[in-house]
Amino acid sequence: MAAEKTVRRAAIFGASGGIGNALAAALGDRGTEVWAGSRSGTAVDGRFRGFRFDLADERSIAAVAEHMAENPPDMVLVATGVLTLADGTGPERSFRKLRAEAMEEAFRINTIGPALIAKHMLPLLPRDGRAFFGALSARVASISDNGLGGWHSYRASKAALNMLIKNFAIEMKRTHKGAVVVGLHPGTVDTDLSTPFQSNLPDGQVVPPAQAAANLLAVIDSLEPGDSGKLFDWQGAEIPA
């Protein structure tokens, strides 16, 4: 097992969700100063500093980056994402179910929002020493590993996120030699996102958020700059594009 990497300050976007909150708690237990971001801006743990952001409002993300510029993070985690939309629209099982409005919403949350976070937060990461940017992605975003089809908007929006992560990693390598920029697949976690899809899963496949956070941090600890631009699962295995 890799030794724990020292993280002085972490900014977590989506800290009110199950995985984001668990990641914040685990990092806080390590002694990391945690900035916990949500739409309300209220930190659920008194140890954390809350901040407000909205994935659909770039100005709110830019304001967060400006506020953090004097004491910037050395780790940024994007723990946001959507599978079932707010109106109840779930992942499409057939191309006949595609709707432009639903696709746009999936891409706005799963792709464009994280990209805008990267736009404003990546420049804050330290140029000397280790810096980390990670965004939650999904195994089903793998094009080469897709044998079932369906879930069109979710798969496509996360695959697009993976491409952006690759692009950001290439760009960051030019100026931040110690930076690691990756996508992270947490597995099936017992959160609101996965609840509608847990009934047919085998026992033990669904893990609680605290365990998922521990798994992801163990993977993060093991990663080096040469791993930048890739997608890793909760066991540390690279997922093919």
Secondary structure, DSSP 8 states (H G I E B T S, - for coil): -------SEEEEETTTSHHHHHHHHHHHHTT-EEEEEESS---SSTTSEEEE-BTTBHHHHHHHHHHHTTS--SEEEE----SS-TTS----SSGGG--HHHHHHHHIIIIIHHHHHHHHHGGGS-SSS-EEEEEE--GGG-STT--S---HHHHHHHHHHHHHHHHHHHHHHTT-TTEEEEEEE--EESSTTTGGG-TTS-TTSEE-HHHHHHHHHHHHHH--GGGTT-EEETTS-B---
